[in-house]
C-alpha cells in the first residue's frame, strides 16, 4: 500500500479497528485525519499514532449522524 502524500479521513478513528487502520495508513506514509464523537479517545489515538510516525495526524471530533458536524470535518 503506497499512501505517501495521500490524506486519509477515518471516521470512528478513536479506537478499535478505526484506530488500527489510522495507525497502519500513517505508517504507510499517509497524512491521517481521525474523527469520532469522543475527543478524549481521539487525542489518545492521535498521540499513539504520532509516536509511531512523523506523518501529520489531525484529530477532529465529529458526529457523522449530524450533517453540520460532517460539514465542519471536511
N, CA, C and O of each residue as an XYZ file, in Angstrom:
296
protein
N       0.845     -1.167      0.000
C       0.000      0.000      0.000
C       0.898      1.241      0.000
O       1.623      1.477      0.967
N       0.858      2.002     -1.033
C       1.647      3.235     -1.109
C       0.714      4.414     -0.904
O      -0.099      4.747     -1.766
N       0.848      5.026      0.239
C      -0.041      6.132      0.582
C       0.707      7.442      0.779
O       0.149      8.413      1.290
N       1.961      7.465      0.377
C       2.784      8.643      0.562
C       2.115      9.876     -0.052
O       1.710      9.867     -1.214
N       2.011     10.922      0.745
C       1.433     12.205      0.349
C      -0.072     12.159      0.106
O      -0.635     13.111     -0.434
N      -0.731     11.076      0.491
C      -2.191     10.993      0.416
C      -2.751     11.416      1.767
O      -2.101     11.245      2.798
N      -3.957     11.966      1.756
C      -4.639     12.308      3.006
C      -5.839     11.408      3.150
O      -6.658     11.289      2.238
N      -5.941     10.769      4.316
C      -6.996      9.803      4.582
C      -7.824     10.298      5.752
O      -7.271     10.691      6.780
N      -9.148     10.284      5.611
C     -10.063     10.642      6.695
C     -10.707      9.351      7.184
O     -11.301      8.605      6.405
N     -10.581      9.098      8.485
C     -11.125      7.872      9.057
C     -12.117      8.252     10.146
O     -11.738      8.814     11.174
N     -13.397      7.940      9.912
C     -14.402      8.141     10.945
C     -14.356      6.923     11.865
O     -14.034      5.819     11.426
N     -14.672      7.124     13.107
C     -14.542      6.036     14.076
C     -13.086      5.745     14.381
O     -12.735      4.624     14.749
N     -12.237      6.755     14.231
C     -10.799      6.569     14.384
C     -10.282      6.679     15.797
O      -9.069      6.641     16.005
N     -11.150      6.812     16.769
C     -10.714      6.980     18.143
C     -10.296      5.709     18.842
O      -9.572      5.757     19.836
N     -10.748      4.557     18.332
C     -10.420      3.294     18.998
C     -10.686      2.119     18.056
O     -11.211      2.292     16.956
N     -10.325      0.957     18.497
C     -10.630     -0.278     17.792
C     -10.082     -0.340     16.381
O      -8.943      0.050     16.121
N     -10.909     -0.837     15.473
C     -10.500     -1.025     14.078
C     -10.141      0.302     13.424
O      -9.169      0.374     12.672
N     -10.908      1.349     13.696
C     -10.609      2.660     13.111
C      -9.237      3.167     13.508
O      -8.502      3.691     12.671
N      -8.884      3.015     14.783
C      -7.564      3.447     15.255
C      -6.464      2.604     14.618
O      -5.409      3.124     14.253
N      -6.711      1.307     14.487
C      -5.715      0.420     13.871
C      -5.504      0.775     12.405
O      -4.371      0.773     11.924
N      -6.583      1.078     11.691
C      -6.478      1.471     10.287
C      -5.715      2.790     10.172
O      -4.853      2.936      9.305
N      -6.028      3.747     11.042
C      -5.339      5.037     11.019
C      -3.842      4.854     11.261
O      -3.021      5.472     10.583
N      -3.493      4.017     12.212
C      -2.094      3.755     12.522
C      -1.390      3.113     11.322
O      -0.285      3.518     10.962
N      -2.020      2.123     10.711
C      -1.418      1.447      9.559
C      -1.250      2.399      8.378
O      -0.213      2.382      7.715
N      -2.250      3.223      8.109
C      -2.167      4.175      6.996
C      -1.065      5.194      7.232
O      -0.351      5.568      6.301
N      -0.927      5.640      8.460
C       0.126      6.591      8.785
C       1.505      5.962      8.582
O       2.408      6.606      8.047
N       1.668      4.722      9.001
C       2.952      4.038      8.808
C       3.271      3.847      7.324
O       4.438      3.717      6.952
N       2.242      3.829      6.480
C       2.439      3.688      5.032
C       2.650      5.039      4.348
O       2.761      5.104      3.124
N       2.705      6.119      5.137
C       3.037      7.416      4.575
C       1.905      8.401      4.437
O       2.126      9.517      3.968
N       0.695      8.033      4.829
C      -0.454      8.925      4.664
C      -0.501      9.995      5.747
O      -0.060      9.781      6.876
N      -1.039     11.141      5.382
C      -1.459     12.147      6.349
C      -2.833     11.672      6.819
O      -3.697     11.381      5.992
N      -3.046     11.590      8.113
C      -4.261     10.981      8.639
C      -5.100     11.995      9.404
O      -4.593     12.763     10.221
N      -6.403     11.975      9.113
C      -7.387     12.724      9.889
C      -8.283     11.685     10.534
O      -8.933     10.898      9.847
N      -8.314     11.686     11.866
C      -9.201     10.770     12.568
C     -10.336     11.556     13.184
O     -10.150     12.671     13.670
N     -11.521     10.957     13.158
C     -12.669     11.611     13.768
C     -13.496     10.570     14.507
O     -13.512      9.390     14.156
N     -14.172     11.037     15.523
C     -15.097     10.238     16.324
C     -15.841     11.212     17.226
O     -15.514     12.397     17.277
N     -16.830     10.712     17.926
C     -17.581     11.594     18.818
C     -16.801     11.947     20.074
O     -16.996     13.023     20.640
N     -15.918     11.057     20.521
C     -15.187     11.266     21.767
C     -13.846     11.948     21.535
O     -12.931     11.357     20.961
N     -13.736     13.179     21.979
C     -12.490     13.915     21.832
C     -11.353     13.323     22.636
O     -10.201     13.388     22.207
N     -11.645     12.746     23.797
C     -10.612     12.157     24.647
C      -9.976     10.955     23.954
O      -8.751     10.840     23.915
N     -10.791     10.068     23.413
C     -10.266      8.907     22.688
C      -9.462      9.334     21.471
O      -8.423      8.747     21.169
N      -9.939     10.349     20.781
C      -9.223     10.837     19.601
C      -7.830     11.322     19.960
O      -6.861     11.007     19.269
N      -7.728     12.076     21.022
C      -6.427     12.615     21.410
C      -5.472     11.499     21.820
O      -4.285     11.547     21.496
N      -5.973     10.511     22.520
C      -5.150      9.363     22.911
C      -4.644      8.627     21.680
O      -3.470      8.264     21.605
N      -5.530      8.409     20.719
C      -5.144      7.718     19.484
C      -4.171      8.559     18.675
O      -3.205      8.031     18.124
N      -4.416      9.863     18.597
C      -3.512     10.746     17.862
C      -2.099     10.677     18.447
O      -1.119     10.585     17.709
N      -2.004     10.722     19.759
C      -0.699     10.647     20.413
C      -0.012      9.313     20.137
O       1.195      9.273     19.895
N      -0.773      8.224     20.171
C      -0.220      6.898     19.904
C       0.324      6.805     18.480
O       1.420      6.289     18.263
N      -0.439      7.301     17.520
C      -0.002      7.262     16.122
C       1.224      8.146     15.938
O       2.172      7.764     15.252
N       1.208      9.322     16.549
C       2.306     10.268     16.388
C       3.616      9.707     16.929
O       4.688     10.074     16.448
N       3.546      8.823     17.922
C       4.754      8.185     18.459
C       5.372      7.218     17.452
O       6.576      6.966     17.487
N       4.544      6.678     16.553
C       4.999      5.666     15.600
C       5.440      6.222     14.261
O       6.048      5.500     13.470
N       5.153      7.478     13.987
C       5.446      8.041     12.674
C       5.629      9.551     12.768
O       5.212     10.181     13.740
N       6.248     10.113     11.758
C       6.399     11.576     11.728
C       5.360     12.219     10.810
O       5.365     13.438     10.638
N       4.471     11.421     10.220
C       3.437     11.971      9.341
C       2.387     12.725     10.161
O       2.116     12.359     11.305
N       1.804     13.759      9.592
C       0.795     14.531     10.315
C      -0.433     13.695     10.665
O      -0.904     12.888      9.863
N      -0.939     13.904     11.874
C      -2.183     13.274     12.322
C      -3.045     14.369     12.932
O      -2.626     15.057     13.863
N      -4.237     14.524     12.406
C      -5.175     15.534     12.891
C      -6.365     14.805     13.500
O      -6.923     13.902     12.876
N      -6.755     15.182     14.698
C      -7.892     14.576     15.384
C      -9.000     15.606     15.536
O      -8.813     16.637     16.182
N     -10.156     15.327     14.941
C     -11.282     16.260     14.980
C     -12.553     15.543     15.413
O     -12.961     14.577     14.768
N     -13.188     15.994     16.492
C     -14.456     15.393     16.888
C     -15.502     15.585     15.794
O     -15.575     16.644     15.172
N     -16.310     14.548     15.566
C     -17.360     14.617     14.542
C     -18.415     13.565     14.842
O     -18.088     12.417     15.145
N     -19.669     13.953     14.759
C     -20.787     13.018     14.864
C     -21.349     12.853     13.463
O     -22.005     13.758     12.946
N     -21.097     11.701     12.843
C     -21.491     11.510     11.444
C     -23.000     11.453     11.246
O     -23.470     11.434     10.109
N     -23.765     11.426     12.334
C     -25.221     11.467     12.197
C     -25.738     12.895     12.078
O     -26.931     13.113     11.870
N     -24.826     13.877     12.214
C     -25.199     15.287     12.155
C     -24.523     15.955     10.959
O     -23.299     16.071     10.918
N     -25.324     16.393      9.988
C     -24.781     16.985      8.762
C     -23.834     18.155      9.058
O     -22.774     18.248      8.438
N     -24.184     19.031      9.972
C     -23.320     20.174     10.293
C     -21.969     19.724     10.800
O     -20.951     20.341     10.486
N     -21.945     18.662     11.578
C     -20.695     18.143     12.116
C     -19.809     17.590     11.004
O     -18.596     17.800     11.006
N     -20.421     16.884     10.057
C     -19.677     16.344      8.912
C     -19.161     17.481      8.026
O     -18.033     17.431      7.536
N     -19.988     18.495      7.827
C     -19.565     19.656      7.040
C     -18.338     20.315      7.664
O     -17.411     20.695      6.949
N     -18.324     20.455      8.986
C     -17.171     21.053      9.670
C     -15.920     20.168      9.521
O     -14.807     20.675      9.383
N     -16.117     18.859      9.551
C     -14.985     17.939      9.410
C     -14.287     18.148      8.078
O     -13.058     18.196      8.020
N     -15.065     18.272      7.001
C     -14.467     18.392      5.680
C     -14.216     19.834      5.305
O     -13.712     20.110      4.216
